[in-house]
Amino acid sequence: MQKFIIVGNWKMNKSFQEAEEFFLDLVDVLENKELDNIEVVVCPPAVYLEMATDLAACNPFSIGAQNCSQFDDGAYTGEISASMLHSMEMDYCIIGHSERRQYFGETDESVNAKLKKLHENSIVPIVCIGETLTQREKGVTKDVIVKQLSGAFQDVDVNDNVVIAYEPIWAIGTGKTATPEQAQEIHALIRKWIAENYNEDVAKKIHILYGGSMKPENIDDLLIQPDIDGGLIGGAALDIAKFSSMIETAVRL
């Protein structure tokens, strides 16, 4: 079995002092822990990335950004390029998160452009895909997922240099969660699509994470599903006690 990847996405939360305290607590949590079957990743707001990467350099966790620009450089006020992230030795970067799509006009085409920029800079993209409640109720979930995959991965060479996060939008921040069976069905669909569009070996290697309100109460049932390789965790990742509990569960499995 391949490693689980447990990713904490802080979104726009925590002061600098709170962030530093969290990371110092995380260092204590992971000290002397056997992490052979798990990789821990934290994606803080961009203003904390330098502090985070400094701490991660000598500790057993990785750091990711929450977004990057589709452009290399230039007059794009407020944007952060993949090459800038590379210069900070970033490991991962989330792209296509549902909140970016909903509030900031992110499209499959822009996700595709960002993915390519991240690959050019040796950063692993965490590509988010998922359906709305309306789309699920209309029975078009699978069509939506395939469309997003096709758009995001157009003209992209995939091996184990990409992570996919399935995040049913109706389960993000609502307290609702897809059942393990619902999540597994879509994860299996994603893996099948990778196999058909690349090959079986790539499909086996690629990590597919669940990203819809994963928390200590449900992580066990989700991670035992055959095609769920970890979690992209929002709210529960802001609390060191909850996050460490979820890490413990993944280690145990």
C-alpha positions in Angstrom: 0.0 0.0 0.0 1.2 3.5 -0.8 1.6 6.2 1.8 -1.3 8.2 3.0 -1.0 12.0 2.4 -2.7 14.1 5.1 -3.0 17.7 4.0 -4.1 20.6 6.2 -5.5 23.5 4.3 -5.8 26.5 6.6 -7.5 28.8 4.1 -7.5 32.4 5.4 -7.1 31.6 9.1 -4.7 32.2 12.0 -2.5 35.1 13.1 1.3 34.8 12.7 1.6 33.9 16.4 -1.2 31.3 16.2 0.5 29.8 13.1 3.9 29.6 14.8 2.4 28.0 17.9 0.6 25.4 15.7 3.8 24.5 13.9 5.8 24.2 17.1 3.1 21.9 18.5 3.1 19.9 15.3 6.9 19.4 15.7 6.2 18.0 19.2 3.4 15.7 17.9 5.6 14.2 15.2 8.7 13.8 17.2 9.9 10.2 17.4 6.7 9.1 15.5 7.0 6.3 12.9 5.8 8.0 9.7 6.7 5.3 7.2 3.1 5.1 5.8 2.1 8.8 5.9 3.2 12.2 4.6 2.0 15.2 6.6 1.5 18.5 4.6 0.4 21.9 5.9 -0.8 24.7 3.6 -0.9 27.9 5.5 -1.6 31.4 4.1 1.1 32.7 1.9 2.4 35.2 4.4 3.4 32.4 6.7 5.2 30.2 4.1 8.7 31.4 4.9 8.3 30.6 8.6 6.7 27.3 7.8 9.3 26.2 5.3 12.1 27.1 7.8 10.5 24.8 10.4 9.7 22.0 7.9 13.4 21.9 6.8 14.4 20.0 9.8 11.2 18.3 10.7 9.1 15.4 9.2 6.4 17.4 7.5 6.0 19.2 4.2 4.6 22.6 3.2 2.3 23.6 0.4 0.9 26.9 -0.9 -2.9 27.4 -1.3 -2.7 28.8 -4.8 -0.3 30.1 -7.5 -0.6 32.3 -10.6 -0.9 30.9 -14.1 1.6 33.5 -15.2 5.4 33.5 -14.8 5.9 37.1 -13.7 4.8 40.7 -14.6 2.1 43.2 -13.6 -0.2 40.9 -11.7 -0.6 42.7 -8.4 -1.1 40.4 -5.5 -0.3 37.2 -7.4 2.4 34.6 -6.5 4.2 32.7 -9.3 5.2 29.1 -9.3 8.8 30.1 -9.7 8.5 32.2 -6.5 7.2 29.2 -4.6 10.0 27.1 -6.1 12.6 29.6 -4.8 11.2 29.0 -1.3 11.5 25.2 -1.8 7.8 24.6 -1.7 6.7 20.9 -1.9 3.1 21.2 -2.9 0.5 23.7 -4.1 -3.3 23.5 -4.1 -5.0 24.5 -7.3 -8.6 24.6 -8.4 -10.1 24.6 -4.9 -13.8 25.0 -5.0 -13.6 28.3 -3.2 -11.2 29.6 -5.8 -13.6 28.5 -8.5 -16.6 29.9 -6.7 -15.3 33.3 -5.5 -12.4 34.0 -7.9 -13.4 32.7 -11.2 -11.0 29.8 -11.4 -11.7 27.5 -14.4 -10.5 24.2 -15.7 -8.4 26.1 -18.2 -6.7 28.2 -15.5 -6.2 25.1 -13.4 -4.5 23.5 -16.4 -2.2 26.5 -16.9 -1.3 26.5 -13.2 -0.6 22.8 -13.2 1.9 23.2 -16.0 3.6 26.1 -14.3 4.0 24.0 -11.1 5.4 21.1 -13.0 7.9 23.4 -14.7 9.0 24.4 -11.2 9.1 20.9 -9.7 6.2 21.5 -7.3 3.5 18.8 -6.9 0.1 20.2 -7.7 -2.9 19.2 -5.5 -5.6 19.4 -8.1 -9.1 19.9 -6.6 -12.3 18.7 -8.4 -15.8 18.2 -7.2 -19.5 18.7 -7.8 -22.1 21.0 -6.3 -25.2 19.8 -4.5 -27.4 20.7 -7.5 -25.2 18.7 -9.8 -25.3 15.7 -7.5 -29.1 15.9 -7.2 -29.4 16.1 -11.0 -27.3 12.9 -11.3 -24.5 14.5 -13.3 -21.7 14.1 -10.8 -19.6 11.7 -12.9 -20.0 13.9 -16.0 -18.8 16.9 -14.0 -15.8 15.0 -12.6 -14.7 13.7 -16.0 -15.0 17.2 -17.5 -12.9 18.7 -14.8 -10.3 16.0 -15.1 -10.2 16.4 -18.9 -9.7 20.2 -18.6 -7.2 20.2 -15.8 -5.0 17.5 -17.4 -5.1 18.6 -21.0 -1.6 18.1 -22.5 -0.1 17.2 -19.2 2.2 14.3 -18.6 1.1 12.6 -15.4 2.9 10.1 -13.2 3.3 10.4 -9.4 4.0 14.2 -9.8 0.3 15.1 -9.2 -2.1 14.6 -6.3 -5.9 14.8 -7.0 -8.3 15.9 -4.3 -12.0 15.0 -4.7 -14.0 17.6 -2.7 -17.8 17.4 -3.1 -18.6 21.1 -2.8 -21.8 20.4 -0.9 -19.7 18.8 1.9 -17.2 21.6 2.4 -17.7 23.6 5.6 -21.3 22.4 5.9 -20.8 19.6 8.4 -22.1 17.2 5.8 -19.8 14.5 4.5 -20.1 12.1 1.6 -20.6 8.6 2.9 -17.5 6.4 2.6 -19.3 4.6 -0.2 -20.1 7.8 -2.1 -16.6 9.0 -1.7 -15.1 5.6 -2.8 -17.4 5.6 -5.9 -15.9 8.8 -7.2 -12.4 8.0 -6.2 -12.7 4.8 -8.2 -14.0 6.7 -11.1 -11.0 9.1 -11.0 -8.5 6.2 -10.8 -10.3 4.5 -13.7 -10.0 7.8 -15.8 -6.3 8.0 -15.0 -5.8 4.4 -16.1 -7.7 4.9 -19.3 -6.0 8.2 -20.2 -2.5 7.4 -19.0 -2.0 3.8 -17.9 -2.6 1.3 -15.1 0.8 1.9 -13.5 0.2 5.7 -13.2 -3.3 5.0 -11.8 -1.9 2.9 -9.1 0.8 5.4 -8.1 -1.3 8.6 -8.1 -2.7 9.8 -4.7 -6.4 10.6 -4.6 -7.4 12.5 -1.5 -10.9 13.1 0.0 -11.6 16.7 0.7 -15.1 17.2 2.1 -15.3 17.8 5.8 -12.9 15.0 6.8 -12.5 15.0 10.6 -11.5 12.7 13.5 -15.0 11.2 13.6 -15.0 9.9 10.0 -11.4 9.7 8.9 -11.1 6.0 9.8 -14.1 4.9 7.7 -12.9 7.0 4.7 -9.2 5.9 4.7 -10.1 2.2 4.7 -11.7 2.6 1.3 -9.5 1.1 -1.4 -9.1 4.2 -3.5 -8.9 6.9 -0.8 -5.2 7.7 -0.3 -5.5 10.5 2.3 -7.3 13.8 3.0 -7.4 17.4 2.1 -8.6 18.7 5.5 -10.0 22.2 6.2 -11.6 23.1 9.5 -10.3 20.2 11.5 -6.7 21.0 10.4 -6.8 24.3 12.3 -7.0 22.5 15.6 -3.7 20.8 16.6 -5.6 18.2 18.7 -7.9 17.2 15.9 -5.2 17.3 13.3 -2.8 15.2 15.4 -5.7 12.7 16.1 -6.2 12.3 12.3 -2.5 11.8 11.8 -2.5 9.1 14.5 -5.4 7.4 12.7 -3.6 7.4 9.4 -0.4 6.1 11.0 -2.4 3.3 12.7 -3.9 2.2 9.4 
